[in-house]
């Protein structure tokens, strides 16, 4: 009797939605809205299209290279076991740290709204560092109760968002969405990098490939449905927020605009409930990604390989978790939320762009549509360029941080190669090239 696989289309779609609808929307809705104004919904639309292109490429790669190494595996398969792929793998590890720092900083901002002292930097940073320390300790202990509550948290945050959107659409002030209030169209383009960051999480669907029923059909259907449904929710959410707040209010409250937008609908209690939901979403995102993103990413970057058995919450394997947590702390302390979010978005865009570019070199193996994969690569780099251009004009430090990250990634790769002789290696045997050589 054939064993029934855990993931069908519906379960994989729900997993993808739960992974995407989390901390990202609470962070970027105000950040992107302060740039694109009442046409930020278009930024979310184009961000969703970019996610569809990227999701298609990653799904095809996952079907051909089903590895727990994920994007690191795709980079090595595409560019070979060399300095370039190694540096890109280290950059991917850094991008995970920066993304977690952004989520932690957002947790601090929302937590500070419950304090009488307001958004003082010390209060925000204390909460942000505290939540990272808490979940680092939880992961070191190996507790499973937090992980088991993840499904409940997903249902709670998605339900609250849907209820807010439905109610808020009935309280919209048409004047806030009028053409008179519309900013320059180019601002909408500049915000796409941030809105794409809100879709991060769709790649988790590729991790289910080995437990998926008929993956050749289920994988792509699940990916498209998940991104499509989340895009609809994000577009409606952005309309609800910008329809209930003036642009000046969005700019003033950009770090917690989603909670602020609940005030006209549900009053002060609406603000508190939405802020509490943001705390729940950001905390669960940190818990869900801290171990996998840091320990696995760290091991791949340092050792170049993963052990055959690599399970969640293995107490004996904690070096990467501790070092990663220590690296996250200075990002929290020295970056403001806008800076760390933008750098995180840029890092994700560049790494995914590289993965798609590498995919083009293996297009015969994956059987993917070359035009779709090529478009995914071009779109990632184009959006990254737009985001970097806008940031360099409004906060030049973001560009320096990004350039610094690239140089540090290359430097770390060179040091590891020279002193440890390690190479980031393929996890999946290259059968295609073996057959071709034979």
ZIHU-V161646 format. One record per residue. N is the residue number from 1. PHI is phi in whole degrees, -180 to 180 (NA if undefined). Layout:
N_PHI / N_PHI
This chain:
1_NA / 2_-72 / 3_-71 / 4_-78 / 5_-75 / 6_-75 / 7_-113 / 8_-103 / 9_-61 / 10_-63 / 11_-65 / 12_-69 / 13_-63 / 14_-63 / 15_-62 / 16_-63 / 17_-63 / 18_-62 / 19_-75 / 20_-80 / 21_-80 / 22_-146 / 23_-65 / 24_-54 / 25_-66 / 26_-71 / 27_-81 / 28_-91 / 29_-58 / 30_-78 / 31_-61 / 32_-70 / 33_-64 / 34_-69 / 35_-93 / 36_-93 / 37_61 / 38_-77 / 39_-109 / 40_-64 / 41_-61 / 42_-69 / 43_-62 / 44_-69 / 45_-64 / 46_-70 / 47_-62 / 48_-67 / 49_-64 / 50_-62 / 51_-66 / 52_-63 / 53_-62 / 54_-66 / 55_-62 / 56_-60 / 57_-65 / 58_-67 / 59_-64 / 60_-65 / 61_-66 / 62_-65 / 63_-67 / 64_-85 / 65_-126 / 66_-74 / 67_-127 / 68_-70 / 69_-70 / 70_59 / 71_-61 / 72_-59 / 73_-61 / 74_-65 / 75_-65 / 76_-69 / 77_-63 / 78_-75 / 79_-109 / 80_85 / 81_-88 / 82_-124 / 83_-65 / 84_-64 / 85_-66 / 86_-65 / 87_-64 / 88_-65 / 89_-67 / 90_-66 / 91_-62 / 92_-62 / 93_-60 / 94_-62 / 95_-62 / 96_-67 / 97_-64 / 98_-64 / 99_-63 / 100_-66 / 101_-62 / 102_-64 / 103_-65 / 104_-64 / 105_-64 / 106_-65 / 107_-57 / 108_-62 / 109_-64 / 110_-67 / 111_-65 / 112_-67 / 113_-67 / 114_-90 / 115_-102 / 116_-69 / 117_-74 / 118_76 / 119_-93 / 120_-68 / 121_-56 / 122_-64 / 123_-67 / 124_-59 / 125_-65 / 126_-63 / 127_-65 / 128_-65 / 129_-65 / 130_-61 / 131_-70 / 132_-66 / 133_-63 / 134_-62 / 135_-76 / 136_-64 / 137_-63 / 138_-58 / 139_-69 / 140_-67 / 141_-68 / 142_92 / 143_-66 / 144_-110 / 145_-66 / 146_-69 / 147_-62 / 148_-68 / 149_-84 / 150_-59 / 151_-65 / 152_-66 / 153_-63 / 154_-60 / 155_-61 / 156_-63 / 157_-70 / 158_-68 / 159_-62 / 160_-62 / 161_-63 / 162_-64 / 163_-62 / 164_-60 / 165_-62 / 166_-60 / 167_-70 / 168_-68 / 169_-64 / 170_-89 / 171_-114 / 172_-64 / 173_-95 / 174_-54 / 175_-63 / 176_-67 / 177_-103 / 178_-71 / 179_-64 / 180_-63 / 181_-90 / 182_-75 / 183_-78 / 184_-57 / 185_-59 / 186_-62 / 187_-62 / 188_-62 / 189_-67 / 190_-66 / 191_-88 / 192_-64 / 193_-58 / 194_-70 / 195_-68 / 196_-62 / 197_-60 / 198_-69 / 199_-88 / 200_-57 / 201_129 / 202_-64 / 203_-68 / 204_-63 / 205_-62 / 206_-67 / 207_-73 / 208_-93 / 209_-56 / 210_-76 / 211_-113 / 212_-106 / 213_-73 / 214_46 / 215_-57 / 216_-60 / 217_-105 / 218_-69 / 219_-55 / 220_-69 / 221_-62 / 222_-64 / 223_-62 / 224_-68 / 225_-65 / 226_-63 / 227_-66 / 228_-63 / 229_-68 / 230_-67 / 231_-59 / 232_-60 / 233_-63 / 234_-67 / 235_-63 / 236_-66 / 237_-63 / 238_-65 / 239_-66 / 240_-64 / 241_-68 / 242_-73 / 243_-87 / 244_-112 / 245_-129 / 246_-74 / 247_-60 / 248_-63 / 249_-68 / 250_-63 / 251_-65 / 252_-66 / 253_-113 / 254_-59 / 255_-77 / 256_-145 / 257_-62 / 258_-63 / 259_-69 / 260_-62 / 261_-69 / 262_-78 / 263_-62 / 264_-62 / 265_-91 / 266_-119 / 267_78 / 268_-62 / 269_-66 / 270_-62 / 271_-60 / 272_-65 / 273_-66 / 274_-69 / 275_-65 / 276_-65 / 277_-64 / 278_-63 / 279_-62 / 280_-63 / 281_-67 / 282_-69 / 283_-64 / 284_-66 / 285_-66 / 286_-64 / 287_-63 / 288_-71 / 289_-110 / 290_-58 / 291_-72 / 292_-62 / 293_-71 / 294_-93 / 295_-68 / 296_-69 / 297_-62 / 298_-64 / 299_-63 / 300_-63 / 301_-69 / 302_-82 / 303_-92 / 304_81 / 305_-157 / 306_-123 / 307_-65 / 308_-63 / 309_-110 / 310_-138 / 311_-101 / 312_-71 / 313_62 / 314_-90 / 315_-61 / 316_-68 / 317_-113 / 318_-129 / 319_-57 / 320_-64 / 321_-64 / 322_-66 / 323_-63 / 324_-63 / 325_-61 / 326_-67 / 327_-74 / 328_-70 / 329_-56 / 330_-63 / 331_-63 / 332_-67 / 333_-74 / 334_-106 / 335_-104 / 336_-87 / 337_-61 / 338_-63 / 339_-66 / 340_-68 / 341_-67 / 342_-66 / 343_-64 / 344_-63 / 345_-62 / 346_-62 / 347_-61 / 348_-64 / 349_-63 / 350_-66 / 351_-64 / 352_-67 / 353_-60 / 354_-65 / 355_-62 / 356_-71 / 357_-63 / 358_-65 / 359_-60 / 360_-59 / 361_-75 / 362_-121 / 363_-63 / 364_-69 / 365_-72 / 366_-82 / 367_72 / 368_-77 / 369_-75 / 370_-63 / 371_-71 / 372_-69 / 373_-66 / 374_-61 / 375_-63 / 376_-60 / 377_-64 / 378_-62 / 379_-63 / 380_-59 / 381_-71 / 382_-66 / 383_-65 / 384_-61 / 385_-63 / 386_-62 / 387_-64 / 388_-67 / 389_-63 / 390_-64 / 391_-64 / 392_-64 / 393_-85 / 394_-108 / 395_-153 / 396_-55 / 397_-63 / 398_-59 / 399_-62 / 400_-66 / 401_-61 / 402_-68 / 403_-62 / 404_-61 / 405_-63 / 406_-64 / 407_-68 / 408_-65 / 409_-60 / 410_-66 / 411_-64 / 412_-62 / 413_-61 / 414_-66 / 415_-63 / 416_-63 / 417_-68 / 418_-72 / 419_-100 / 420_-117 / 421_60 / 422_-81 / 423_-132 / 424_-71 / 425_-106 / 426_-69 / 427_-95 / 428_-107 / 429_-63 / 430_-81 / 431_-64 / 432_-60 / 433_-72 / 434_-63 / 435_-64 / 436_-68 / 437_-70 / 438_-67
